[in-house]
Amino acid sequence: MTHFNAIPADQASGATAEVYTSIKQALGRVPNAYATLATLAPQALKAMLAADRVLASGPLSKPDQETVKLVISELSGCDYCVAAHSMVGKMVGLSANAMRQLRAGQSTGDTKRDALVAFTRSLALNPGAVAPAQVQSFQEAGYSGEEIVHIALAISVITFTNVFNRINETVVDFPEPT
């Protein structure tokens, strides 16, 4: 059961209605998490969506973006985001098997993707400074400094929705991951 209710799209006004319209244009519908965020704090949702647009136009591939979002969502226990980003992951070319493996921190057989999973998991599970050797090793796996910045941004964006969905117990409106 959710803790907060969303305003139905046909009853929304002001900033909430604006956000609903932009999301509906982009996605064809307004997912439950976005509807609740648009109801409670449309400016916060707008900021998160703006950061997501920066990611979309950045150097990380769509599969890499979804890899980061799935790893973080799995580690944070956000069933909503795991389902949403499993669906998007499939749309951008990640196989169901690869997504199961990366969520579990297992090898996918793709050396570069496995380095991304290991780096993302390490960032999530080990607070504090990242050792220079770890950053260098990750760069040697094929990731640039600019990509590392975008990985940090992807972690920030997905952490926001993970935390909110865990607080809200948002009803999952995406297919269950396979």
CYANA upper distance limits for C-alpha pairs under 8 A (distance plus 0.5 A):
  1 MET  CA    169 GLU  CA      6.80
  1 MET  CA    170 THR  CA      7.94
  1 MET  CA    171 VAL  CA      7.68
  2 THR  CA    168 ASN  CA      5.72
  2 THR  CA    169 GLU  CA      5.42
  2 THR  CA    170 THR  CA      5.85
  2 THR  CA    171 VAL  CA      7.19
  3 HIS  CA    167 ILE  CA      8.14
  3 HIS  CA    168 ASN  CA      5.48
  3 HIS  CA    169 GLU  CA      7.27
  3 HIS  CA    170 THR  CA      8.49
  4 PHE  CA     36 THR  CA      7.41
  4 PHE  CA    168 ASN  CA      6.82
  5 ASN  CA     36 THR  CA      6.75
  5 ASN  CA     39 THR  CA      8.41
  6 ALA  CA     32 ASN  CA      8.30
  6 ALA  CA     35 ALA  CA      6.07
  6 ALA  CA     36 THR  CA      4.92
  6 ALA  CA     37 LEU  CA      8.31
  6 ALA  CA     38 ALA  CA      8.26
  6 ALA  CA     39 THR  CA      5.97
  6 ALA  CA     40 LEU  CA      8.27
  7 ILE  CA     11 GLN  CA      6.88
  7 ILE  CA     12 ALA  CA      6.47
  7 ILE  CA     35 ALA  CA      7.73
  7 ILE  CA     36 THR  CA      7.91
  7 ILE  CA     39 THR  CA      6.35
  8 PRO  CA     12 ALA  CA      6.82
  8 PRO  CA     35 ALA  CA      8.48
  9 ALA  CA     17 ALA  CA      7.38
  9 ALA  CA     20 TYR  CA      7.19
 12 ALA  CA     16 THR  CA      6.40
 12 ALA  CA     17 ALA  CA      5.33
 13 SER  CA     17 ALA  CA      5.13
 13 SER  CA     18 GLU  CA      8.06
 14 GLY  CA     18 GLU  CA      6.89
 15 ALA  CA     19 VAL  CA      6.70
 15 ALA  CA     38 ALA  CA      8.38
 15 ALA  CA     42 PRO  CA      6.59
 15 ALA  CA     43 GLN  CA      8.19
 16 THR  CA     20 TYR  CA      6.65
 16 THR  CA     38 ALA  CA      5.64
 16 THR  CA     39 THR  CA      6.29
 16 THR  CA     42 PRO  CA      6.10
 17 ALA  CA     21 THR  CA      6.64
 18 GLU  CA     22 SER  CA      6.87
 19 VAL  CA     23 ILE  CA      6.62
 19 VAL  CA     38 ALA  CA      6.95
 19 VAL  CA     42 PRO  CA      7.26
 19 VAL  CA     46 LYS  CA      7.63
 20 TYR  CA     24 LYS  CA      6.48
 20 TYR  CA     30 VAL  CA      7.00
 20 TYR  CA     35 ALA  CA      7.65
 20 TYR  CA     38 ALA  CA      7.66
 21 THR  CA     25 GLN  CA      6.66
 22 SER  CA     26 ALA  CA      6.76
 23 ILE  CA     27 LEU  CA      6.34
 23 ILE  CA     28 GLY  CA      7.87
 23 ILE  CA     29 ARG  CA      7.38
 23 ILE  CA     30 VAL  CA      6.48
 24 LYS  CA     28 GLY  CA      5.08
 24 LYS  CA     29 ARG  CA      5.03
 24 LYS  CA     30 VAL  CA      6.07
 25 GLN  CA     29 ARG  CA      8.16
 30 VAL  CA     34 TYR  CA      6.82
 30 VAL  CA     35 ALA  CA      6.51
 31 PRO  CA     35 ALA  CA      6.67
 31 PRO  CA    173 ASP  CA      7.28
 32 ASN  CA     36 THR  CA      6.72
 32 ASN  CA    170 THR  CA      7.35
 32 ASN  CA    171 VAL  CA      7.34
 32 ASN  CA    172 VAL  CA      7.85
 32 ASN  CA    173 ASP  CA      7.14
 33 ALA  CA     37 LEU  CA      6.69
 33 ALA  CA    161 THR  CA      8.35
 33 ALA  CA    165 ASN  CA      7.29
 33 ALA  CA    170 THR  CA      6.71
 34 TYR  CA     38 ALA  CA      6.36
 34 TYR  CA     45 LEU  CA      7.72
 35 ALA  CA     39 THR  CA      6.67
 36 THR  CA     40 LEU  CA      6.69
 37 LEU  CA     41 ALA  CA      6.00
 37 LEU  CA     42 PRO  CA      6.74
 37 LEU  CA     44 ALA  CA      8.07
 37 LEU  CA     45 LEU  CA      6.46
 38 ALA  CA     42 PRO  CA      4.64
 38 ALA  CA     43 GLN  CA      8.28
 38 ALA  CA     45 LEU  CA      6.63
 41 ALA  CA     45 LEU  CA      7.02
 42 PRO  CA     46 LYS  CA      6.57
 43 GLN  CA     47 ALA  CA      6.68
 44 ALA  CA     48 MET  CA      6.81
 45 LEU  CA     49 LEU  CA      6.60
 46 LYS  CA     50 ALA  CA      6.55
 47 ALA  CA     51 ALA  CA      6.80
 48 MET  CA     52 ASP  CA      6.76
 48 MET  CA    157 VAL  CA      6.70
 48 MET  CA    160 PHE  CA      8.43
 49 LEU  CA     53 ARG  CA      6.74
 50 ALA  CA     54 VAL  CA      6.96
 51 ALA  CA     55 LEU  CA      6.93
 51 ALA  CA    153 LEU  CA      8.01
 51 ALA  CA    157 VAL  CA      7.46
 52 ASP  CA     56 ALA  CA      6.71
 52 ASP  CA    154 ALA  CA      8.10
 52 ASP  CA    157 VAL  CA      7.50
 53 ARG  CA     57 SER  CA      6.84
 54 VAL  CA     58 GLY  CA      6.55
 55 LEU  CA     59 PRO  CA      8.31
 55 LEU  CA     60 LEU  CA      7.80
 55 LEU  CA     65 GLN  CA      8.21
 55 LEU  CA    150 HIS  CA      6.95
 55 LEU  CA    153 LEU  CA      7.95
 55 LEU  CA    154 ALA  CA      7.45
 56 ALA  CA     60 LEU  CA      8.39
 56 ALA  CA     62 LYS  CA      7.88
 58 GLY  CA    147 GLU  CA      8.45
 58 GLY  CA    150 HIS  CA      7.63
 59 PRO  CA    146 GLU  CA      7.77
 59 PRO  CA    147 GLU  CA      6.42
 59 PRO  CA    150 HIS  CA      8.07
 60 LEU  CA     64 ASP  CA      6.45
 60 LEU  CA     65 GLN  CA      6.72
 60 LEU  CA    147 GLU  CA      6.43
 60 LEU  CA    150 HIS  CA      7.45
 60 LEU  CA    151 ILE  CA      8.27
 61 SER  CA     65 GLN  CA      6.75
 62 LYS  CA     66 GLU  CA      6.74
 62 LYS  CA     92 VAL  CA      6.68
 63 PRO  CA     67 THR  CA      6.51
 63 PRO  CA     89 GLY  CA      6.89
 63 PRO  CA     92 VAL  CA      6.35
 63 PRO  CA     93 GLY  CA      7.24
 63 PRO  CA     94 LEU  CA      6.89
 64 ASP  CA     68 VAL  CA      6.83
 64 ASP  CA    113 ARG  CA      7.76
 64 ASP  CA    116 LEU  CA      8.19
 65 GLN  CA     69 LYS  CA      6.82
 65 GLN  CA    151 ILE  CA      7.97
 65 GLN  CA    154 ALA  CA      7.25
 66 GLU  CA     70 LEU  CA      6.40
 66 GLU  CA     85 HIS  CA      6.73
 66 GLU  CA     86 SER  CA      8.41
 66 GLU  CA     88 VAL  CA      7.70
 66 GLU  CA     89 GLY  CA      6.08
 67 THR  CA     71 VAL  CA      6.59
 67 THR  CA     89 GLY  CA      8.08
 67 THR  CA     99 MET  CA      8.14
 67 THR  CA    102 LEU  CA      7.71
 67 THR  CA    113 ARG  CA      8.43
 67 THR  CA    116 LEU  CA      8.33
 67 THR  CA    117 VAL  CA      7.57
 68 VAL  CA     72 ILE  CA      6.68
 68 VAL  CA    116 LEU  CA      8.04
 68 VAL  CA    117 VAL  CA      7.51
 68 VAL  CA    120 THR  CA      6.92
 68 VAL  CA    151 ILE  CA      7.53
 68 VAL  CA    154 ALA  CA      7.25
 68 VAL  CA    155 ILE  CA      7.24
 69 LYS  CA     73 SER  CA      6.43
 69 LYS  CA     81 CYS  CA      8.44
 69 LYS  CA     85 HIS  CA      7.32
 69 LYS  CA    154 ALA  CA      7.22
 69 LYS  CA    155 ILE  CA      7.19
 69 LYS  CA    158 ILE  CA      6.31
 70 LEU  CA     74 GLU  CA      6.45
 70 LEU  CA     81 CYS  CA      7.94
 70 LEU  CA     82 VAL  CA      6.25
 70 LEU  CA     85 HIS  CA      6.58
 70 LEU  CA     86 SER  CA      7.57
 70 LEU  CA     99 MET  CA      8.24
 70 LEU  CA    102 LEU  CA      8.30
 70 LEU  CA    103 ARG  CA      6.76
 71 VAL  CA     75 LEU  CA      6.73
 71 VAL  CA    102 LEU  CA      7.08
 71 VAL  CA    103 ARG  CA      5.62
 71 VAL  CA    105 GLY  CA      8.32
 71 VAL  CA    117 VAL  CA      7.37
 71 VAL  CA    120 THR  CA      7.60
 71 VAL  CA    121 ARG  CA      7.33
 72 ILE  CA     76 SER  CA      6.56
 72 ILE  CA    120 THR  CA      7.92
 72 ILE  CA    121 ARG  CA      7.81
 72 ILE  CA    124 ALA  CA      7.54
 72 ILE  CA    155 ILE  CA      7.32
 72 ILE  CA    158 ILE  CA      7.68
 72 ILE  CA    159 THR  CA      7.71
 73 SER  CA     77 GLY  CA      6.58
 73 SER  CA     78 CYS  CA      5.75
 73 SER  CA     79 ASP  CA      7.95
 73 SER  CA     81 CYS  CA      6.36
 73 SER  CA     82 VAL  CA      6.10
 73 SER  CA    158 ILE  CA      7.58
 73 SER  CA    159 THR  CA      7.99
 73 SER  CA    162 ASN  CA      6.76
 74 GLU  CA     78 CYS  CA      6.82
 74 GLU  CA     79 ASP  CA      7.98
 74 GLU  CA     82 VAL  CA      6.69
 74 GLU  CA    103 ARG  CA      6.39
 75 LEU  CA    103 ARG  CA      8.44
 75 LEU  CA    121 ARG  CA      8.46
 75 LEU  CA    124 ALA  CA      8.23
 76 SER  CA    162 ASN  CA      7.35
 77 GLY  CA    162 ASN  CA      8.38
 77 GLY  CA    166 ARG  CA      8.36
 78 CYS  CA     82 VAL  CA      6.72
 78 CYS  CA    162 ASN  CA      5.90
 78 CYS  CA    163 VAL  CA      8.26
 78 CYS  CA    165 ASN  CA      7.29
 78 CYS  CA    166 ARG  CA      6.65
 79 ASP  CA     83 ALA  CA      6.63
 79 ASP  CA    172 VAL  CA      7.96
 80 TYR  CA     84 ALA  CA      6.71
 80 TYR  CA    162 ASN  CA      8.35
 80 TYR  CA    165 ASN  CA      7.33
 80 TYR  CA    170 THR  CA      7.40
 80 TYR  CA    171 VAL  CA      7.78
 80 TYR  CA    172 VAL  CA      5.59
 80 TYR  CA    173 ASP  CA      8.34
 80 TYR  CA    174 PHE  CA      8.23
 81 CYS  CA     85 HIS  CA      6.29
 81 CYS  CA    158 ILE  CA      8.48
 81 CYS  CA    161 THR  CA      7.99
 81 CYS  CA    162 ASN  CA      6.98
 81 CYS  CA    165 ASN  CA      8.49
 82 VAL  CA     86 SER  CA      6.34
 82 VAL  CA    177 PRO  CA      7.82
 83 ALA  CA     87 MET  CA      6.84
 83 ALA  CA    172 VAL  CA      7.92
 83 ALA  CA    174 PHE  CA      6.31
 83 ALA  CA    175 PRO  CA      6.77
 83 ALA  CA    176 GLU  CA      6.07
 83 ALA  CA    177 PRO  CA      5.90
 84 ALA  CA     88 VAL  CA      6.90
 84 ALA  CA    174 PHE  CA      6.20
 84 ALA  CA    175 PRO  CA      8.19
 85 HIS  CA     89 GLY  CA      6.12
 86 SER  CA     90 LYS  CA      6.66
 86 SER  CA     96 ALA  CA      8.34
 86 SER  CA     99 MET  CA      7.54
 86 SER  CA    177 PRO  CA      6.37
 87 MET  CA     91 MET  CA      6.92
 87 MET  CA    174 PHE  CA      7.85
 87 MET  CA    175 PRO  CA      7.61
 87 MET  CA    177 PRO  CA      7.82
 88 VAL  CA     92 VAL  CA      6.81
 89 GLY  CA     93 GLY  CA      6.84
 89 GLY  CA     94 LEU  CA      5.71
 89 GLY  CA     95 SER  CA      8.24
 89 GLY  CA     99 MET  CA      8.13
 90 LYS  CA     94 LEU  CA      5.48
 90 LYS  CA     95 SER  CA      6.55
 90 LYS  CA     96 ALA  CA      7.44
 94 LEU  CA     98 ALA  CA      6.87
 94 LEU  CA     99 MET  CA      7.04
 95 SER  CA     99 MET  CA      6.73
 96 ALA  CA    100 ARG  CA      6.75
 96 ALA  CA    177 PRO  CA      8.33
 96 ALA  CA    178 THR  CA      6.62
 97 ASN  CA    101 GLN  CA      6.75
 98 ALA  CA    102 LEU  CA      6.60
 98 ALA  CA    108 THR  CA      6.10
 99 MET  CA    103 ARG  CA      6.52
100 ARG  CA    104 ALA  CA      6.75
100 ARG  CA    178 THR  CA      8.11
101 GLN  CA    105 GLY  CA      6.58
101 GLN  CA    106 GLN  CA      5.35
101 GLN  CA    107 SER  CA      6.91
101 GLN  CA    108 THR  CA      6.49
102 LEU  CA    106 GLN  CA      6.19
102 LEU  CA    107 SER  CA      7.53
102 LEU  CA    108 THR  CA      7.23
102 LEU  CA    114 ASP  CA      8.08
102 LEU  CA    117 VAL  CA      6.87
105 GLY  CA    117 VAL  CA      7.17
105 GLY  CA    118 ALA  CA      7.62
105 GLY  CA    121 ARG  CA      8.11
106 GLN  CA    114 ASP  CA      8.43
107 SER  CA    114 ASP  CA      6.39
108 THR  CA    113 ARG  CA      7.98
108 THR  CA    114 ASP  CA      6.83
109 GLY  CA    114 ASP  CA      7.80
110 ASP  CA    114 ASP  CA      6.44
111 THR  CA    115 ALA  CA      6.73
111 THR  CA    141 ALA  CA      8.21
112 LYS  CA    116 LEU  CA      6.90
112 LYS  CA    141 ALA  CA      6.34
112 LYS  CA    142 GLY  CA      7.25
113 ARG  CA    117 VAL  CA      6.73
114 ASP  CA    118 ALA  CA      6.62
115 ALA  CA    119 PHE  CA      6.51
115 ALA  CA    138 PHE  CA      7.06
115 ALA  CA    141 ALA  CA      7.08
116 LEU  CA    120 THR  CA      6.49
116 LEU  CA    138 PHE  CA      8.15
117 VAL  CA    121 ARG  CA      6.48
118 ALA  CA    122 SER  CA      6.52
119 PHE  CA    123 LEU  CA      6.72
119 PHE  CA    138 PHE  CA      7.58
120 THR  CA    124 ALA  CA      6.78
120 THR  CA    151 ILE  CA      8.46
121 ARG  CA    125 LEU  CA      6.44
122 SER  CA    126 ASN  CA      6.07
123 LEU  CA    127 PRO  CA      7.38
123 LEU  CA    130 VAL  CA      8.15
130 VAL  CA    134 GLN  CA      7.25
130 VAL  CA    135 VAL  CA      7.61
131 ALA  CA    135 VAL  CA      7.15
132 PRO  CA    136 GLN  CA      6.60
133 ALA  CA    137 SER  CA      6.46
134 GLN  CA    138 PHE  CA      6.65
135 VAL  CA    139 GLN  CA      6.69
136 GLN  CA    140 GLU  CA      6.63
137 SER  CA    141 ALA  CA      6.86
138 PHE  CA    142 GLY  CA      7.44
138 PHE  CA    143 TYR  CA      6.81
139 GLN  CA    143 TYR  CA      5.09
139 GLN  CA    144 SER  CA      6.30
139 GLN  CA    145 GLY  CA      7.97
143 TYR  CA    147 GLU  CA      6.49
143 TYR  CA    148 ILE  CA      7.33
144 SER  CA    148 ILE  CA      6.81
145 GLY  CA    149 VAL  CA      6.91
146 GLU  CA    150 HIS  CA      6.96
147 GLU  CA    151 ILE  CA      6.62
148 ILE  CA    152 ALA  CA      6.81
149 VAL  CA    153 LEU  CA      6.84
150 HIS  CA    154 ALA  CA      6.54
151 ILE  CA    155 ILE  CA      6.70
152 ALA  CA    156 SER  CA      6.74
153 LEU  CA    157 VAL  CA      6.67
154 ALA  CA    158 ILE  CA      6.63
155 ILE  CA    159 THR  CA      6.37
156 SER  CA    160 PHE  CA      6.87
157 VAL  CA    161 THR  CA      7.33
158 ILE  CA    162 ASN  CA      6.43
159 THR  CA    163 VAL  CA      6.47
160 PHE  CA    164 PHE  CA      6.77
161 THR  CA    165 ASN  CA      6.45
162 ASN  CA    166 ARG  CA      6.65
163 VAL  CA    167 ILE  CA      6.72
164 PHE  CA    168 ASN  CA      6.51
165 ASN  CA    169 GLU  CA      5.94
165 ASN  CA    170 THR  CA      5.69
166 ARG  CA    170 THR  CA      7.70
